[in-house]
């Protein structure tokens, strides 16, 4: 299909770098093995919810929305 999920993966890697080492060990494989399936994305979003304020500065809702938009853009082929 040629979907480009690299911008999403790059953003998720940036978020992952903020996590504790044991959290990184479980989250990074989700990013590296991500194929674009909705079920995989749902798992990533669920894990982001568990990490709370560690995922970035400011509004966690804003970060969730940013990640969702990157996923949507890749699915639209932008």
NULUM-588869 format. One record per residue (C-alpha): z, y, x negated. Coordinates in steps of 0.5 Angstrom, whole numbers, plus 500, padded with zeros to 3 digits. Last residue first. Example, Ala and Ser with C-alpha at 12.3 -4.5 7.8 and 13.67 -1.06 7.14 Angstrom:
<pts>
<c3: 514; c2: 498; c1: 473> .
<c3: 516; c2: 491; c1: 475> .
</pts>
This chain:
<pts>
<c3: 505; c2: 524; c1: 501> .
<c3: 504; c2: 517; c1: 503> .
<c3: 508; c2: 518; c1: 509> .
<c3: 513; c2: 512; c1: 507> .
<c3: 514; c2: 516; c1: 501> .
<c3: 516; c2: 522; c1: 504> .
<c3: 520; c2: 519; c1: 509> .
<c3: 524; c2: 516; c1: 503> .
<c3: 525; c2: 522; c1: 500> .
<c3: 527; c2: 526; c1: 506> .
<c3: 532; c2: 520; c1: 507> .
<c3: 535; c2: 522; c1: 500> .
<c3: 535; c2: 529; c1: 502> .
<c3: 539; c2: 528; c1: 508> .
<c3: 544; c2: 524; c1: 505> .
<c3: 545; c2: 529; c1: 500> .
<c3: 546; c2: 534; c1: 505> .
<c3: 551; c2: 530; c1: 509> .
<c3: 555; c2: 529; c1: 502> .
<c3: 555; c2: 537; c1: 502> .
<c3: 557; c2: 540; c1: 495> .
<c3: 557; c2: 537; c1: 489> .
<c3: 554; c2: 530; c1: 488> .
<c3: 555; c2: 522; c1: 489> .
<c3: 562; c2: 522; c1: 488> .
<c3: 564; c2: 525; c1: 494> .
<c3: 563; c2: 519; c1: 498> .
<c3: 562; c2: 513; c1: 494> .
<c3: 562; c2: 508; c1: 501> .
<c3: 557; c2: 512; c1: 504> .
<c3: 552; c2: 512; c1: 498> .
<c3: 553; c2: 504; c1: 499> .
<c3: 551; c2: 504; c1: 506> .
<c3: 545; c2: 509; c1: 504> .
<c3: 543; c2: 504; c1: 499> .
<c3: 543; c2: 498; c1: 504> .
<c3: 539; c2: 502; c1: 509> .
<c3: 534; c2: 503; c1: 504> .
<c3: 534; c2: 495; c1: 502> .
<c3: 533; c2: 494; c1: 510> .
<c3: 527; c2: 499; c1: 511> .
<c3: 523; c2: 496; c1: 505> .
<c3: 521; c2: 500; c1: 500> .
<c3: 521; c2: 495; c1: 494> .
<c3: 528; c2: 497; c1: 491> .
<c3: 529; c2: 492; c1: 485> .
<c3: 531; c2: 498; c1: 480> .
<c3: 535; c2: 502; c1: 485> .
<c3: 539; c2: 496; c1: 488> .
<c3: 540; c2: 494; c1: 481> .
<c3: 543; c2: 500; c1: 480> .
<c3: 548; c2: 500; c1: 485> .
<c3: 553; c2: 494; c1: 483> .
<c3: 553; c2: 496; c1: 476> .
<c3: 554; c2: 503; c1: 477> .
<c3: 560; c2: 502; c1: 482> .
<c3: 563; c2: 498; c1: 476> .
<c3: 562; c2: 504; c1: 471> .
<c3: 564; c2: 509; c1: 476> .
<c3: 559; c2: 513; c1: 479> .
<c3: 555; c2: 520; c1: 477> .
<c3: 550; c2: 516; c1: 474> .
<c3: 548; c2: 513; c1: 480> .
<c3: 547; c2: 519; c1: 483> .
<c3: 541; c2: 521; c1: 478> .
<c3: 539; c2: 514; c1: 479> .
<c3: 538; c2: 515; c1: 486> .
<c3: 534; c2: 522; c1: 485> .
<c3: 529; c2: 518; c1: 480> .
<c3: 529; c2: 512; c1: 485> .
<c3: 527; c2: 517; c1: 491> .
<c3: 522; c2: 521; c1: 486> .
<c3: 519; c2: 514; c1: 484> .
<c3: 518; c2: 511; c1: 491> .
<c3: 510; c2: 512; c1: 491> .
<c3: 507; c2: 508; c1: 497> .
<c3: 501; c2: 505; c1: 494> .
<c3: 500; c2: 500; c1: 500> .
</pts>
